[in-house]
Structure formats: C-alpha cells, structure tokens
Amino acid sequence: MINTSFLFKKGMWKWWLAIVLFIATLLTYLNRQTIALCAPMICKEFDLSNEQYGELVSAFRLTYAIVHVPAGFIADHFALRFTYALAVGFWSLSGAAAAFVFSFRQLLFTRAALGVGEAFNWPCATRIVANAMPPGDRALANGIFNSGAAVGSLTASLIITPLALLYGWRWAFLIIGGAGLFWILLWYASTRKGSNAYDAVTSVRHHGSQETGNGQPAGKLESLKSFMREVLMHPAFWMLMVVSMCVNPSWYFLNEWIPKYMHDQRGFTVFAAGVVTIPIFLGADLGNIIGGAVVKFLTGRGWSLKKARGAAIAMSVAFIVPVALITKVPSPWMGIGLLGMAGFGITSIMVNYTACIQDLSFKHVGLVSGVLGMFGNVLSALVNPVIGKYIDKTGSYAAVFISIPVLAVLCLLAISAFDSILKRKATEAVETGSH
C-alpha cells in the first residue's frame, strides 16, 4: 500500500485530494480523445462521413448527458469512496473495450458505455470539493481538478497518436482504458480510513439529507422535493442553465473536432494534427488555474465575489472573441494561437461556472451539477451531427467558430445575472430576518 500519511498534515490533504480528482479528470479526457485523435484512421477503416463521425461522438455525449442526473443524485446521497471508484472502473473498461470492435455499431456501443461511467466524474468531483473546501478556495480547487480536462487533451496527442501509429488505433484504446485501474489504487490509498479525506468522501448526512420537524433525517423523496423547491424554482439556477448550454458545447467542440479540423482543413498529418493541439490545450490548462486564481486574488484584496468573478469572466470573453476570425487567417500557426486563446477563455469561464454551482446550493451541489451537465451535453449530442452535416455540405467550419464568441458573451451576461440574483436574495433574507 502506498504511504500517503505525509499528505494529510497541515491541511495538505485538501489540495492532494484535488490533485487526485485532477488525475481522474485527466483520464476521462484521455479516454475521450482516443476517438478524436484516431478519427482519420477510424473513419478510413469504417468509411465514415463527417456526419457519421458526429454521430459517433454523440453516442458518448448522449449517454453522458442522460446519466448526469442520477449521477448527481447519487453523489449527494451516497458515500463516494466506493461509488467514484466503481465509476472510474466502468469507464476504463468501456474505453478499453473499443479495441475489440469490428463494426461501426459496436464502436457506437462502447462510446455510449464510456459516457455512462464518465458522467459520474463532475458530479462526484464537485461534491467532494464542496465537502472539503471553504467557499473562497473552491474556484481554485475546481480549477485544479478541472485542469485535468485540458492536461488530458494536451498530453493525449503525445501518448495516443504515437501508440496508434506504431501499434494501431485499437492498442491506443486498450492501453488508455487500462490506465484507470491504477487510479483506483491511488484513490483508495489517498482516502484511507481515519483521514480527513476519508470523511470528505464518505460523509453524506450533512449534505445528503435534511431534517424533518422532529429532528430526524428526511428521506430521499423529501430531498428531491427540496431540490425542486430550492433549486428549480430559483431564478439563479436558470442563469446557470444558460451557461451550461453555452460553455459546454464550445469546450467539447475543441476536444472532439479540432484534431480533425487540423487534418482535413489545414493539411496536417495524423500525427501533426494531434501534436499541434498541445499549445491549444496548454492555453486551456492555464485558463483553468488563472480563471480561479484571479477570483481568489481579487477577493483577497477586498473585491466582492460578484465583482471579482465578473472581472475574471470579462477577461475570458476577451480571449475568446478573436477565434471568430480563424478561417480568415492563412497561417495555421496563427490559427493555433487563436484556438489557444479561446481554450484559455473557455476553461476560465468553466471553473467559475462550477464555483457558481457550489454557491447556489451546497446541499444539492451534485444534483445541480448533474442536471446542468445533462442539458449541456444533450445539446452537444444534438449539435454534433449537425456540425458534421454542415461541414460535409459547405466544406467550412466558419459558422461554428463564429458562434463560439457569441456563446461566451451569453455566459458573461448569465453569470452576471446569477450573482446579482444571489445578492438580491441574500439582502431580502437579511431584511426579512430583521423584521
């Protein structure tokens, strides 16, 4: 067993836990990126059009969306030490199973199964961060674990593409899928019994149930009624719905289509199309950390959370807007720079959006994350075949790239409205309590 006792001293356990969540998130993106980086090989072997490739991506996205809600409910009401490990094991085996398919339909099935397992990652991770971190540290902790998405995308081309070129795309799926089994060992070692981390991933009473009038914990049905009353009826929730349906499709597009765009539109080889995504996802990784760090820095100097978050998101939008011009830029390297800036801005929005989820409802944070994630992913699942059909018809990505800055501006407006609503509700509660 790995000796991790030194990590649990002087509060280090919280940040170590965030790193373990980062590794899990990294693995989710390595498993996802196998399909994007191996797309030219897979499309050639199965003779797929862009529209069919979009359907292949959507097979993952649709199940990922549907399972988000039950995954969020489970994250709020059940101990996560075993549940999270089970989810990682399931998605790892599902990813590896793609190595053994011999038809387009079989590959669709394995991607759908991958979506089922990976749907647990964000609800579980946001629940754990909410349990372990005080409000002022959550944006940075979210940035740490969420940066696994960008790092996974960044390193994927250095791991997956060489494996696929040397041994075939099936081996790439098998090896990446198998890596998740090692994470499970790390997870159990890091959340060993008797540690603060163990309490954070096994305790559910303080957030998973509410008390009835006689002081007894209410049941799951009462908790669902509470969710509907306190969350679905809250106008701030619907502002987050807007953000989810804008920022998630933008991020997924970068991951699922950019290697193919570089290969088909910019003339890069399979290997080069993967490698040139490194600076793009490096920018995204920086956005994960800086987007949360800016809020922590500004609030530490007396800024209100609303003002600090607004400044961070405005910065994010400024980085995203130039990507609308990418199809007009002749140099592929300038295009890569624009995509890196967009990646920075998108992930910076995402970490602050995740902090908004935790601010809205501590008690229901897993379920809120699940519901919002479901709608964002359903939209992505529906849009992917449309993107493919548009590209098949026009031979261009122009309209897609123009839409990304528009969606970013909507995120800024929605999060600003979210913070204003929360502030107004808090003021009303104080005034009501004083009477």
Secondary structure by P-SEA (a helix, b strand, c coil): cccccccccccaaaaaaaaaaaaaaaaaaaaaaccccaaaaaaaaacccaaaaaaaaaaaaaaaaaaaaaaaaaaaccccaaaaaaaaaaaaaaaaaccccccaaaaaaaaaaaaaaacaaaaaaaaaaaacccccaaaaaaaaaaaaaaaaaaacccccaaaaaaccaaaaaaaaaaaaaaaaaaaaaaaccccaaaaaaccccccccccccccccccaaaaaaaaaaaccccaaaaaaaaaaacaaaaaaaaaccaaaaaaccccccaaaaaaaaaaaaaaaaaaaaaaaaaaaaaaaacccaaaaaaaaaaaaaaaccccccccccccaaaaaaaaaaaaaaaaaaaaaaaaaaaaacccaaaaaaaaaaaaaaaaaaaaaaaaaaaaaacccaaaaaaaaaaaaaaaaaaaaaaaaaaaaaaaaaaaaaac
